[in-house]
Amino acid sequence: MLVHPWDAGRDEAEWQAWIADGHDFGQLSVNGLPGHPPVVVPTHFTCDFTRDGGHLLVHLARPNPVWKAIEHDPSVLFTVIGDYAFIPGPWRAGTGAPPTDGVPTSYYGTVQFTCRATIVDDPEAKAELLRRQLAHFQPDGDHGPVAVDQPPYGRMLSGIRGLRLEVTDVRAKFKYDDHKPVEHRSTVAERLTERGQGLDVPTARRQLRRLDRIGPWKS
């Protein structure tokens, strides 16, 4: 992934806050077996980061084809993408230039985690992984007990395998034209809000947050 200096995350706090702000679905990419393409699995995840490092938690169905690939090579990549929008060329035309001279682009935020995967098969360890995930996705606790010897989850544990992804590197990219003048970025954010399609509004909010923090770009 190409990351220009003006696209880079300003610090760990920025991308961690972005992940915590509802960006909890991504793609697990695993090197394929010899002679086969990579395996990519879309999935929800939870994460835990401390000063000593961090990890992601995932669970997948036991028949998923990803397991053999992970056992062959546990080095994986987990990618999260959000707050994206297409920016038409006329919005990016320079001052005094014809609108048709503007070149379109894409805005988006993304975080890529390079990880070392450990498969979790112990029933109690899988139950604990599910409890951690449910605490995030259903914090009101409106679910049955997650226990090895109780329904509804106990009998289902054999049908899944867990993954603990130890994060070894993080690359964050927030591509919102931060190298362009403040007025240009503010105008594009206004236009995104007015258009209001897809993820236009959260994209505009992300651009304005970056604008407030960075201001005029300085190399």
N, C-alpha and C positions, 0 to 999 in steps of 0.2 A: 504494500500500500504506500503510495506516494503521499508524503506529508510535507507541505511547504511550511516555512516558519510561521506564516500568518494563520495557518490552519491548525496548528498544533494546540493540544490542550495546554492551558496556562500552568496547571499544576495538578497534582493528584486529586485535590479537593474538587476540581471542576468535573472531571469525569466520574468520580465517585458520586457526586451529587446528581449528575445526569443519570447514572444507573439507578440510583435510589428513587428518582422521580418517575417511576413506572416503566422504566426500560428493562424489563426482566424476561424478554423473549429473544432468542438468538439462534444461531446456526453453529452446530458442532461439526467441525471439519476434521476428518481423520485420513491419514495417508492410506491409500488403497493397498491391498495385497499385490505382490508382484504380478505385473501384467494387467492390473485392474485400475480403474480410475479412483480418485478419492471418494470417500463416503461422506455425505453431508446430511445432517439430521437437524431439522428445526425443532426447538424445544424450549419450554420455560426453564428457568434456573433461579437459584438463589445464591447469594454470595456472602462472604464474610471476610473483611479485611482488617488487619491489625498492623501495628508497627513491625511485627515479625514476618509479615507476608499476608497472603490471602488464598482463598480457594473458592471454587464454584461447586454447587451441588446439583446433580441431574439424576433423574431416573428414567429408564426406557424399558420398553417391553422386551422380554427375553428373546423373542424371535427376531428382533431387530438385527439386520445384517452388519451393524457396526462393530459387534463384539470381537469377531475374528480379526478385524483390522486393528482394533485397539490392542489386542493381545500380541499382535505382530509388531506394532509400533505404538507405544503409549504417548508419544509426543503429538499433541493435538492443538488445534486452534479453535477458539470460540469467538464468534463475531456477533456484535449487537449493532443494529442500524435503526435510526429513527430520525424524527424531525426533518424529513426530506421533502423537497419540492423542486419542480422544474421552473427555472427562471428564464422567460423568453428573451430573445435578443434585444428587442426595443427597450426593455427595462435597463439594459446595461450599456446602452449607447453613450459615448462620451459627450461632454458638454459641447453643444454646437454641432455635433455630428448628426447625420440623418439617422432616424430610428432603425432603419434597416441595416445600418452598419454595426449595430450591436451584436455581440456573439452570445448565444444562449449558454447556460450552464446548469448544473445541478447543485443544490444546497443539501447538506445532510450532516448528521452527527453519527459517529461510529466509534466503537471501542473494540479493539481486538486483543484478546487474551491468549498468550502462548502458555500452554499448560502441560503438566505431566499427569496423565490419567491413572487412577487406581480404581479397579472394579470392586464394588461392594456386593458381596453375596451372603454374608452372615445375616440371618433373619432379623436379629435384634438391631444390628447396624443399619439394615434397610429401614426398619421401623423408625429408628431415630432420624434417619435422613428424611423420611416422609413427614415426621413431626416438625422438623425444621422448616420444610417447605410449606406445610400447611399453616405454620405460625406466620409466615409471610403472606401467603395468598388468601388465607381465611383467618385473619387475626381475631375475629369475633368468636372463634372456637366452635362454629356451627357445623361440626362434623363428628362422626363416631370416633371411639377410641382407636388409636393406632397402636395396636398391641399384637404380638406374635400369636397369642392364644385367644383372641377375641375377634368376633365379626365387627364391622364388615371387612376390615383390612387384613386380618390375620391370614385368611385363606387365599388372599390375592398376592401375598408377598412372593410366593414361589414363581409368579408370572412376570416379575420384574427383576432388573438388576440395577444397582446404583452406581453412580460415578462420582468420585471425589477428584476434582480437577485442581491440582496445585498450580497456582499461577506463578510462572517464572518470568514473564515479561508482559508489559501492557503498552499498547500504542493507541493513543486517542487522536481523533481528527474531527474538527468542527469547521466545515467548509461553508463559510458565509460571507465571502468577499471582504474579509477583514483588512485586506491591503488597500481597499478602495476608500475614497473620502467618506467622512462621516455623513455628509448630506446624501450621498448616493445610497449608503446602507440604510439610512432612515427611510428614504423614499421607497426602496424595495420592500422593507418591512411593512410600510403602509399599504403598498399594492398587494402584498400577500394577504394581509388582513382583509382588504376589500374583496379580493377574489374568493377567499374562503373555501377553496376546494381541498379535499383530502386532508393532508397535514399542513396546509398553508399557515394556519393560525399558530400552532406550536412551533413551526419553523420561524415565523416572524418573532415570536417571543424569544426563541433561542438567539436569533440574530441580534435583537435588542439587548439581551443580557451580555453578549460578547461586546457589543458596541459600548455599553456602559463601563465595562471593565477595561477594554483596550483603548477606546478613544481613537484618535488618529494613529494609524500604524507607523511604528518606528522600527526599522530593521535592527 
